[in-house]
Amino acid sequence: MTPEQENACRAACRRCTEEIRQAMSKRPKPNWEATVKPIIQKHHRQVAPLGVSLLEFVVKTGRLNGRYGVES
């Protein structure tokens, strides 16, 4: 990936994370699967033309949030 593509992917991951946090902060707490899956798919569609697979998008999002073994 070029640096521009990497930056676009990271920006989409940040937007996705923010939307997930807002959606999950509602009371009563919504179902995780029903709430998060459409949000991830929506944000992935934006970076899919760059060649980013859904799995790669989820892993990058997790790494930005300190999960899934942060790259050092």
PDB file of N, CA, C and O in Angstrom:
ATOM      1  N   MET A   1       0.829  -1.188   0.000  1.00  0.00           N
ATOM      2  CA  MET A   1       0.000   0.000   0.000  1.00  0.00           C
ATOM      3  C   MET A   1       0.867   1.243   0.000  1.00  0.00           C
ATOM      4  O   MET A   1       1.910   1.302   0.651  1.00  0.00           O
ATOM      5  N   THR A   2       0.418   2.215  -0.733  1.00  0.00           N
ATOM      6  CA  THR A   2       1.133   3.491  -0.722  1.00  0.00           C
ATOM      7  C   THR A   2       0.772   4.239   0.556  1.00  0.00           C
ATOM      8  O   THR A   2      -0.235   3.923   1.189  1.00  0.00           O
ATOM      9  N   PRO A   3       1.570   5.219   0.941  1.00  0.00           N
ATOM     10  CA  PRO A   3       1.242   5.990   2.147  1.00  0.00           C
ATOM     11  C   PRO A   3      -0.136   6.660   2.062  1.00  0.00           C
ATOM     12  O   PRO A   3      -0.831   6.772   3.072  1.00  0.00           O
ATOM     13  N   GLU A   4      -0.530   7.100   0.873  1.00  0.00           N
ATOM     14  CA  GLU A   4      -1.837   7.743   0.720  1.00  0.00           C
ATOM     15  C   GLU A   4      -2.958   6.748   0.978  1.00  0.00           C
ATOM     16  O   GLU A   4      -3.943   7.073   1.640  1.00  0.00           O
ATOM     17  N   GLN A   5      -2.808   5.530   0.452  1.00  0.00           N
ATOM     18  CA  GLN A   5      -3.816   4.493   0.670  1.00  0.00           C
ATOM     19  C   GLN A   5      -3.875   4.095   2.138  1.00  0.00           C
ATOM     20  O   GLN A   5      -4.956   3.887   2.690  1.00  0.00           O
ATOM     21  N   GLU A   6      -2.719   3.991   2.762  1.00  0.00           N
ATOM     22  CA  GLU A   6      -2.654   3.646   4.181  1.00  0.00           C
ATOM     23  C   GLU A   6      -3.348   4.717   5.023  1.00  0.00           C
ATOM     24  O   GLU A   6      -4.090   4.393   5.950  1.00  0.00           O
ATOM     25  N   ASN A   7      -3.111   5.986   4.705  1.00  0.00           N
ATOM     26  CA  ASN A   7      -3.749   7.081   5.439  1.00  0.00           C
ATOM     27  C   ASN A   7      -5.262   7.070   5.244  1.00  0.00           C
ATOM     28  O   ASN A   7      -6.006   7.325   6.191  1.00  0.00           O
ATOM     29  N   ALA A   8      -5.723   6.780   4.036  1.00  0.00           N
ATOM     30  CA  ALA A   8      -7.162   6.714   3.769  1.00  0.00           C
ATOM     31  C   ALA A   8      -7.792   5.570   4.560  1.00  0.00           C
ATOM     32  O   ALA A   8      -8.895   5.713   5.087  1.00  0.00           O
ATOM     33  N   CYS A   9      -7.111   4.457   4.642  1.00  0.00           N
ATOM     34  CA  CYS A   9      -7.615   3.308   5.391  1.00  0.00           C
ATOM     35  C   CYS A   9      -7.670   3.629   6.886  1.00  0.00           C
ATOM     36  O   CYS A   9      -8.657   3.310   7.548  1.00  0.00           O
ATOM     37  N   ARG A  10      -6.646   4.240   7.409  1.00  0.00           N
ATOM     38  CA  ARG A  10      -6.615   4.597   8.827  1.00  0.00           C
ATOM     39  C   ARG A  10      -7.699   5.611   9.169  1.00  0.00           C
ATOM     40  O   ARG A  10      -8.304   5.536  10.239  1.00  0.00           O
ATOM     41  N   ALA A  11      -7.947   6.558   8.267  1.00  0.00           N
ATOM     42  CA  ALA A  11      -9.001   7.547   8.500  1.00  0.00           C
ATOM     43  C   ALA A  11     -10.368   6.871   8.541  1.00  0.00           C
ATOM     44  O   ALA A  11     -11.205   7.210   9.378  1.00  0.00           O
ATOM     45  N   ALA A  12     -10.595   5.924   7.647  1.00  0.00           N
ATOM     46  CA  ALA A  12     -11.858   5.183   7.646  1.00  0.00           C
ATOM     47  C   ALA A  12     -11.990   4.366   8.928  1.00  0.00           C
ATOM     48  O   ALA A  12     -13.083   4.256   9.482  1.00  0.00           O
ATOM     49  N   CYS A  13     -10.897   3.800   9.395  1.00  0.00           N
ATOM     50  CA  CYS A  13     -10.917   3.032  10.646  1.00  0.00           C
ATOM     51  C   CYS A  13     -11.281   3.941  11.824  1.00  0.00           C
ATOM     52  O   CYS A  13     -12.055   3.545  12.696  1.00  0.00           O
ATOM     53  N   ARG A  14     -10.731   5.140  11.853  1.00  0.00           N
ATOM     54  CA  ARG A  14     -11.046   6.081  12.930  1.00  0.00           C
ATOM     55  C   ARG A  14     -12.519   6.478  12.909  1.00  0.00           C
ATOM     56  O   ARG A  14     -13.171   6.528  13.952  1.00  0.00           O
ATOM     57  N   ARG A  15     -13.039   6.762  11.710  1.00  0.00           N
ATOM     58  CA  ARG A  15     -14.455   7.130  11.599  1.00  0.00           C
ATOM     59  C   ARG A  15     -15.346   5.968  12.038  1.00  0.00           C
ATOM     60  O   ARG A  15     -16.350   6.168  12.721  1.00  0.00           O
ATOM     61  N   CYS A  16     -14.973   4.768  11.644  1.00  0.00           N
ATOM     62  CA  CYS A  16     -15.723   3.571  12.009  1.00  0.00           C
ATOM     63  C   CYS A  16     -15.735   3.396  13.528  1.00  0.00           C
ATOM     64  O   CYS A  16     -16.787   3.137  14.112  1.00  0.00           O
ATOM     65  N   THR A  17     -14.599   3.533  14.155  1.00  0.00           N
ATOM     66  CA  THR A  17     -14.493   3.388  15.597  1.00  0.00           C
ATOM     67  C   THR A  17     -15.355   4.406  16.315  1.00  0.00           C
ATOM     68  O   THR A  17     -16.047   4.073  17.276  1.00  0.00           O
ATOM     69  N   GLU A  18     -15.316   5.635  15.858  1.00  0.00           N
ATOM     70  CA  GLU A  18     -16.107   6.690  16.491  1.00  0.00           C
ATOM     71  C   GLU A  18     -17.602   6.401  16.367  1.00  0.00           C
ATOM     72  O   GLU A  18     -18.350   6.583  17.327  1.00  0.00           O
ATOM     73  N   GLU A  19     -18.035   5.958  15.205  1.00  0.00           N
ATOM     74  CA  GLU A  19     -19.447   5.648  15.010  1.00  0.00           C
ATOM     75  C   GLU A  19     -19.876   4.465  15.875  1.00  0.00           C
ATOM     76  O   GLU A  19     -20.983   4.466  16.413  1.00  0.00           O
ATOM     77  N   ILE A  20     -19.013   3.456  16.014  1.00  0.00           N
ATOM     78  CA  ILE A  20     -19.317   2.310  16.867  1.00  0.00           C
ATOM     79  C   ILE A  20     -19.454   2.751  18.319  1.00  0.00           C
ATOM     80  O   ILE A  20     -20.377   2.325  19.013  1.00  0.00           O
ATOM     81  N   ARG A  21     -18.553   3.590  18.775  1.00  0.00           N
ATOM     82  CA  ARG A  21     -18.618   4.069  20.162  1.00  0.00           C
ATOM     83  C   ARG A  21     -19.903   4.838  20.423  1.00  0.00           C
ATOM     84  O   ARG A  21     -20.532   4.666  21.467  1.00  0.00           O
ATOM     85  N   GLN A  22     -20.291   5.681  19.481  1.00  0.00           N
ATOM     86  CA  GLN A  22     -21.531   6.437  19.656  1.00  0.00           C
ATOM     87  C   GLN A  22     -22.743   5.513  19.671  1.00  0.00           C
ATOM     88  O   GLN A  22     -23.652   5.687  20.482  1.00  0.00           O
ATOM     89  N   ALA A  23     -22.755   4.536  18.780  1.00  0.00           N
ATOM     90  CA  ALA A  23     -23.892   3.616  18.704  1.00  0.00           C
ATOM     91  C   ALA A  23     -24.000   2.754  19.960  1.00  0.00           C
ATOM     92  O   ALA A  23     -25.107   2.480  20.424  1.00  0.00           O
ATOM     93  N   MET A  24     -22.887   2.330  20.505  1.00  0.00           N
ATOM     94  CA  MET A  24     -22.906   1.442  21.662  1.00  0.00           C
ATOM     95  C   MET A  24     -23.091   2.187  22.984  1.00  0.00           C
ATOM     96  O   MET A  24     -23.315   1.556  24.017  1.00  0.00           O
ATOM     97  N   SER A  25     -23.002   3.508  22.968  1.00  0.00           N
ATOM     98  CA  SER A  25     -23.162   4.264  24.213  1.00  0.00           C
ATOM     99  C   SER A  25     -24.627   4.513  24.555  1.00  0.00           C
ATOM    100  O   SER A  25     -24.929   5.022  25.635  1.00  0.00           O
ATOM    101  N   LYS A  26     -25.531   4.167  23.661  1.00  0.00           N
ATOM    102  CA  LYS A  26     -26.957   4.375  23.906  1.00  0.00           C
ATOM    103  C   LYS A  26     -27.461   3.411  24.968  1.00  0.00           C
ATOM    104  O   LYS A  26     -26.920   2.321  25.159  1.00  0.00           O
ATOM    105  N   ARG A  27     -28.515   3.846  25.655  1.00  0.00           N
ATOM    106  CA  ARG A  27     -29.147   3.013  26.671  1.00  0.00           C
ATOM    107  C   ARG A  27     -30.562   2.706  26.243  1.00  0.00           C
ATOM    108  O   ARG A  27     -31.227   3.623  25.759  1.00  0.00           O
ATOM    109  N   PRO A  28     -31.074   1.524  26.372  1.00  0.00           N
ATOM    110  CA  PRO A  28     -30.372   0.322  26.808  1.00  0.00           C
ATOM    111  C   PRO A  28     -29.347  -0.108  25.773  1.00  0.00           C
ATOM    112  O   PRO A  28     -29.494   0.153  24.578  1.00  0.00           O
ATOM    113  N   LYS A  29     -28.318  -0.764  26.252  1.00  0.00           N
ATOM    114  CA  LYS A  29     -27.208  -1.156  25.381  1.00  0.00           C
ATOM    115  C   LYS A  29     -27.711  -2.045  24.236  1.00  0.00           C
ATOM    116  O   LYS A  29     -28.336  -3.076  24.482  1.00  0.00           O
ATOM    117  N   PRO A  30     -27.439  -1.649  22.986  1.00  0.00           N
ATOM    118  CA  PRO A  30     -27.915  -2.437  21.847  1.00  0.00           C
ATOM    119  C   PRO A  30     -27.112  -3.728  21.664  1.00  0.00           C
ATOM    120  O   PRO A  30     -26.025  -3.889  22.219  1.00  0.00           O
ATOM    121  N   ASN A  31     -27.672  -4.631  20.882  1.00  0.00           N
ATOM    122  CA  ASN A  31     -27.006  -5.889  20.555  1.00  0.00           C
ATOM    123  C   ASN A  31     -25.757  -5.588  19.728  1.00  0.00           C
ATOM    124  O   ASN A  31     -25.827  -4.879  18.724  1.00  0.00           O
ATOM    125  N   TRP A  32     -24.617  -6.131  20.154  1.00  0.00           N
ATOM    126  CA  TRP A  32     -23.331  -5.861  19.497  1.00  0.00           C
ATOM    127  C   TRP A  32     -23.354  -6.264  18.026  1.00  0.00           C
ATOM    128  O   TRP A  32     -23.019  -5.466  17.151  1.00  0.00           O
ATOM    129  N   GLU A  33     -23.751  -7.505  17.761  1.00  0.00           N
ATOM    130  CA  GLU A  33     -23.712  -8.045  16.397  1.00  0.00           C
ATOM    131  C   GLU A  33     -24.611  -7.246  15.450  1.00  0.00           C
ATOM    132  O   GLU A  33     -24.211  -6.915  14.334  1.00  0.00           O
ATOM    133  N   ALA A  34     -25.820  -6.943  15.902  1.00  0.00           N
ATOM    134  CA  ALA A  34     -26.776  -6.234  15.058  1.00  0.00           C
ATOM    135  C   ALA A  34     -26.377  -4.781  14.828  1.00  0.00           C
ATOM    136  O   ALA A  34     -26.744  -4.195  13.809  1.00  0.00           O
ATOM    137  N   THR A  35     -25.638  -4.200  15.748  1.00  0.00           N
ATOM    138  CA  THR A  35     -25.262  -2.792  15.647  1.00  0.00           C
ATOM    139  C   THR A  35     -23.951  -2.583  14.903  1.00  0.00           C
ATOM    140  O   THR A  35     -23.859  -1.716  14.034  1.00  0.00           O
ATOM    141  N   VAL A  36     -22.948  -3.368  15.238  1.00  0.00           N
ATOM    142  CA  VAL A  36     -21.591  -3.123  14.746  1.00  0.00           C
ATOM    143  C   VAL A  36     -21.365  -3.619  13.320  1.00  0.00           C
ATOM    144  O   VAL A  36     -20.680  -2.958  12.539  1.00  0.00           O
ATOM    145  N   LYS A  37     -21.927  -4.759  12.976  1.00  0.00           N
ATOM    146  CA  LYS A  37     -21.682  -5.341  11.654  1.00  0.00           C
ATOM    147  C   LYS A  37     -22.045  -4.388  10.511  1.00  0.00           C
ATOM    148  O   LYS A  37     -21.234  -4.227   9.599  1.00  0.00           O
ATOM    149  N   PRO A  38     -23.227  -3.744  10.511  1.00  0.00           N
ATOM    150  CA  PRO A  38     -23.530  -2.810   9.421  1.00  0.00           C
ATOM    151  C   PRO A  38     -22.610  -1.588   9.390  1.00  0.00           C
ATOM    152  O   PRO A  38     -22.305  -1.064   8.318  1.00  0.00           O
ATOM    153  N   ILE A  39     -22.171  -1.139  10.564  1.00  0.00           N
ATOM    154  CA  ILE A  39     -21.271   0.021  10.617  1.00  0.00           C
ATOM    155  C   ILE A  39     -19.929  -0.334   9.982  1.00  0.00           C
ATOM    156  O   ILE A  39     -19.393   0.440   9.189  1.00  0.00           O
ATOM    157  N   ILE A  40     -19.387  -1.497  10.325  1.00  0.00           N
ATOM    158  CA  ILE A  40     -18.107  -1.928   9.757  1.00  0.00           C
ATOM    159  C   ILE A  40     -18.220  -2.078   8.241  1.00  0.00           C
ATOM    160  O   ILE A  40     -17.339  -1.645   7.498  1.00  0.00           O
ATOM    161  N   GLN A  41     -19.308  -2.693   7.794  1.00  0.00           N
ATOM    162  CA  GLN A  41     -19.486  -2.891   6.356  1.00  0.00           C
ATOM    163  C   GLN A  41     -19.616  -1.561   5.619  1.00  0.00           C
ATOM    164  O   GLN A  41     -19.102  -1.409   4.511  1.00  0.00           O
ATOM    165  N   LYS A  42     -20.299  -0.605   6.231  1.00  0.00           N
ATOM    166  CA  LYS A  42     -20.467   0.712   5.604  1.00  0.00           C
ATOM    167  C   LYS A  42     -19.116   1.399   5.406  1.00  0.00           C
ATOM    168  O   LYS A  42     -18.841   1.938   4.334  1.00  0.00           O
ATOM    169  N   HIS A  43     -18.281   1.379   6.437  1.00  0.00           N
ATOM    170  CA  HIS A  43     -16.981   2.044   6.341  1.00  0.00           C
ATOM    171  C   HIS A  43     -16.001   1.254   5.478  1.00  0.00           C
ATOM    172  O   HIS A  43     -15.120   1.841   4.851  1.00  0.00           O
ATOM    173  N   HIS A  44     -16.143  -0.066   5.440  1.00  0.00           N
ATOM    174  CA  HIS A  44     -15.261  -0.868   4.598  1.00  0.00           C
ATOM    175  C   HIS A  44     -15.519  -0.590   3.120  1.00  0.00           C
ATOM    176  O   HIS A  44     -14.587  -0.592   2.314  1.00  0.00           O
ATOM    177  N   ARG A  45     -16.781  -0.349   2.761  1.00  0.00           N
ATOM    178  CA  ARG A  45     -17.103  -0.071   1.355  1.00  0.00           C
ATOM    179  C   ARG A  45     -16.313   1.129   0.823  1.00  0.00           C
ATOM    180  O   ARG A  45     -16.027   1.199  -0.373  1.00  0.00           O
ATOM    181  N   GLN A  46     -15.964   2.060   1.690  1.00  0.00           N
ATOM    182  CA  GLN A  46     -15.222   3.250   1.272  1.00  0.00           C
ATOM    183  C   GLN A  46     -13.780   2.931   0.890  1.00  0.00           C
ATOM    184  O   GLN A  46     -13.209   3.590   0.021  1.00  0.00           O
ATOM    185  N   VAL A  47     -13.191   1.934   1.529  1.00  0.00           N
ATOM    186  CA  VAL A  47     -11.782   1.609   1.264  1.00  0.00           C
ATOM    187  C   VAL A  47     -11.605   0.320   0.462  1.00  0.00           C
ATOM    188  O   VAL A  47     -10.483  -0.031   0.098  1.00  0.00           O
ATOM    189  N   ALA A  48     -12.684  -0.374   0.188  1.00  0.00           N
ATOM    190  CA  ALA A  48     -12.599  -1.615  -0.585  1.00  0.00           C
ATOM    191  C   ALA A  48     -11.977  -1.399  -1.966  1.00  0.00           C
ATOM    192  O   ALA A  48     -11.211  -2.256  -2.408  1.00  0.00           O
ATOM    193  N   PRO A  49     -12.266  -0.292  -2.675  1.00  0.00           N
ATOM    194  CA  PRO A  49     -11.624  -0.086  -3.977  1.00  0.00           C
ATOM    195  C   PRO A  49     -10.094   0.044  -3.907  1.00  0.00           C
ATOM    196  O   PRO A  49      -9.414  -0.092  -4.924  1.00  0.00           O
ATOM    197  N   LEU A  50      -9.557   0.306  -2.714  1.00  0.00           N
ATOM    198  CA  LEU A  50      -8.103   0.397  -2.548  1.00  0.00           C
ATOM    199  C   LEU A  50      -7.462  -0.981  -2.412  1.00  0.00           C
ATOM    200  O   LEU A  50      -6.238  -1.095  -2.346  1.00  0.00           O
ATOM    201  N   GLY A  51      -8.281  -2.017  -2.371  1.00  0.00           N
ATOM    202  CA  GLY A  51      -7.758  -3.366  -2.247  1.00  0.00           C
ATOM    203  C   GLY A  51      -7.671  -3.852  -0.817  1.00  0.00           C
ATOM    204  O   GLY A  51      -6.955  -4.814  -0.538  1.00  0.00           O
ATOM    205  N   VAL A  52      -8.384  -3.208   0.101  1.00  0.00           N
ATOM    206  CA  VAL A  52      -8.371  -3.598   1.505  1.00  0.00           C
ATOM    207  C   VAL A  52      -9.493  -4.608   1.733  1.00  0.00           C
ATOM    208  O   VAL A  52     -10.664  -4.313   1.495  1.00  0.00           O
ATOM    209  N   SER A  53      -9.126  -5.793   2.193  1.00  0.00           N
ATOM    210  CA  SER A  53     -10.140  -6.815   2.463  1.00  0.00           C
ATOM    211  C   SER A  53     -10.864  -6.471   3.765  1.00  0.00           C
ATOM    212  O   SER A  53     -10.380  -5.668   4.562  1.00  0.00           O
ATOM    213  N   LEU A  54     -12.011  -7.082   3.966  1.00  0.00           N
ATOM    214  CA  LEU A  54     -12.792  -6.826   5.180  1.00  0.00           C
ATOM    215  C   LEU A  54     -12.011  -7.246   6.418  1.00  0.00           C
ATOM    216  O   LEU A  54     -12.011  -6.538   7.425  1.00  0.00           O
ATOM    217  N   LEU A  55     -11.349  -8.391   6.346  1.00  0.00           N
ATOM    218  CA  LEU A  55     -10.557  -8.857   7.478  1.00  0.00           C
ATOM    219  C   LEU A  55      -9.426  -7.876   7.795  1.00  0.00           C
ATOM    220  O   LEU A  55      -9.191  -7.553   8.960  1.00  0.00           O
ATOM    221  N   GLU A  56      -8.739  -7.412   6.777  1.00  0.00           N
ATOM    222  CA  GLU A  56      -7.649  -6.454   6.976  1.00  0.00           C
ATOM    223  C   GLU A  56      -8.172  -5.160   7.599  1.00  0.00           C
ATOM    224  O   GLU A  56      -7.515  -4.572   8.457  1.00  0.00           O
ATOM    225  N   PHE A  57      -9.347  -4.721   7.169  1.00  0.00           N
ATOM    226  CA  PHE A  57      -9.947  -3.504   7.717  1.00  0.00           C
ATOM    227  C   PHE A  57     -10.270  -3.682   9.205  1.00  0.00           C
ATOM    228  O   PHE A  57     -10.011  -2.788  10.011  1.00  0.00           O
ATOM    229  N   VAL A  58     -10.829  -4.828   9.562  1.00  0.00           N
ATOM    230  CA  VAL A  58     -11.170  -5.092  10.961  1.00  0.00           C
ATOM    231  C   VAL A  58      -9.906  -5.163  11.816  1.00  0.00           C
ATOM    232  O   VAL A  58      -9.878  -4.641  12.930  1.00  0.00           O
ATOM    233  N   VAL A  59      -8.868  -5.804  11.300  1.00  0.00           N
ATOM    234  CA  VAL A  59      -7.615  -5.917  12.049  1.00  0.00           C
ATOM    235  C   VAL A  59      -6.978  -4.545  12.232  1.00  0.00           C
ATOM    236  O   VAL A  59      -6.510  -4.229  13.326  1.00  0.00           O
ATOM    237  N   LYS A  60      -6.949  -3.731  11.195  1.00  0.00           N
ATOM    238  CA  LYS A  60      -6.370  -2.384  11.317  1.00  0.00           C
ATOM    239  C   LYS A  60      -7.155  -1.542  12.318  1.00  0.00           C
ATOM    240  O   LYS A  60      -6.573  -0.782  13.091  1.00  0.00           O
ATOM    241  N   THR A  61      -8.476  -1.683  12.297  1.00  0.00           N
ATOM    242  CA  THR A  61      -9.307  -0.951  13.259  1.00  0.00           C
ATOM    243  C   THR A  61      -8.983  -1.396  14.677  1.00  0.00           C
ATOM    244  O   THR A  61      -8.865  -0.566  15.579  1.00  0.00           O
ATOM    245  N   GLY A  62      -8.840  -2.684  14.874  1.00  0.00           N
ATOM    246  CA  GLY A  62      -8.496  -3.201  16.195  1.00  0.00           C
ATOM    247  C   GLY A  62      -7.127  -2.737  16.655  1.00  0.00           C
ATOM    248  O   GLY A  62      -6.945  -2.406  17.827  1.00  0.00           O
ATOM    249  N   ARG A  63      -6.180  -2.710  15.761  1.00  0.00           N
ATOM    250  CA  ARG A  63      -4.832  -2.259  16.130  1.00  0.00           C
ATOM    251  C   ARG A  63      -4.816  -0.785  16.510  1.00  0.00           C
ATOM    252  O   ARG A  63      -4.077  -0.383  17.409  1.00  0.00           O
ATOM    253  N   LEU A  64      -5.625   0.020  15.833  1.00  0.00           N
ATOM    254  CA  LEU A  64      -5.699   1.435  16.187  1.00  0.00           C
ATOM    255  C   LEU A  64      -6.295   1.630  17.573  1.00  0.00           C
ATOM    256  O   LEU A  64      -6.042   2.644  18.223  1.00  0.00           O
ATOM    257  N   ASN A  65      -7.082   0.668  18.025  1.00  0.00           N
ATOM    258  CA  ASN A  65      -7.717   0.759  19.340  1.00  0.00           C
ATOM    259  C   ASN A  65      -6.957   0.006  20.406  1.00  0.00           C
ATOM    260  O   ASN A  65      -7.466  -0.171  21.512  1.00  0.00           O
ATOM    261  N   GLY A  66      -5.743  -0.445  20.103  1.00  0.00           N
ATOM    262  CA  GLY A  66      -4.927  -1.127  21.101  1.00  0.00           C
ATOM    263  C   GLY A  66      -5.289  -2.579  21.293  1.00  0.00           C
ATOM    264  O   GLY A  66      -5.032  -3.139  22.358  1.00  0.00           O
ATOM    265  N   ARG A  67      -5.877  -3.203  20.295  1.00  0.00           N
ATOM    266  CA  ARG A  67      -6.241  -4.613  20.374  1.00  0.00           C
ATOM    267  C   ARG A  67      -5.515  -5.383  19.278  1.00  0.00           C
ATOM    268  O   ARG A  67      -4.917  -4.788  18.382  1.00  0.00           O
ATOM    269  N   TYR A  68      -5.570  -6.677  19.353  1.00  0.00           N
ATOM    270  CA  TYR A  68      -5.038  -7.564  18.305  1.00  0.00           C
ATOM    271  C   TYR A  68      -3.542  -7.417  18.111  1.00  0.00           C
ATOM    272  O   TYR A  68      -3.078  -7.490  16.972  1.00  0.00           O
ATOM    273  N   GLY A  69      -2.780  -7.220  19.141  1.00  0.00           N
ATOM    274  CA  GLY A  69      -1.325  -7.168  19.024  1.00  0.00           C
ATOM    275  C   GLY A  69      -0.851  -5.961  18.253  1.00  0.00           C
ATOM    276  O   GLY A  69      -0.554  -6.057  17.062  1.00  0.00           O
ATOM    277  N   VAL A  70      -0.780  -4.864  18.899  1.00  0.00           N
ATOM    278  CA  VAL A  70      -0.387  -3.603  18.259  1.00  0.00           C
ATOM    279  C   VAL A  70       0.992  -3.754  17.658  1.00  0.00           C
ATOM    280  O   VAL A  70       1.902  -4.306  18.276  1.00  0.00           O
ATOM    281  N   GLU A  71       1.132  -3.252  16.433  1.00  0.00           N
ATOM    282  CA  GLU A  71       2.430  -3.306  15.768  1.00  0.00           C
ATOM    283  C   GLU A  71       3.398  -2.411  16.503  1.00  0.00           C
ATOM    284  O   GLU A  71       3.037  -1.312  16.924  1.00  0.00           O
ATOM    285  N   SER A  72       4.639  -2.875  16.665  1.00  0.00           N
ATOM    286  CA  SER A  72       5.623  -2.050  17.344  1.00  0.00           C
ATOM    287  C   SER A  72       6.651  -1.521  16.384  1.00  0.00           C
ATOM    288  O   SER A  72       7.563  -0.800  16.791  1.00  0.00           O
TER     289      SER A  72
END
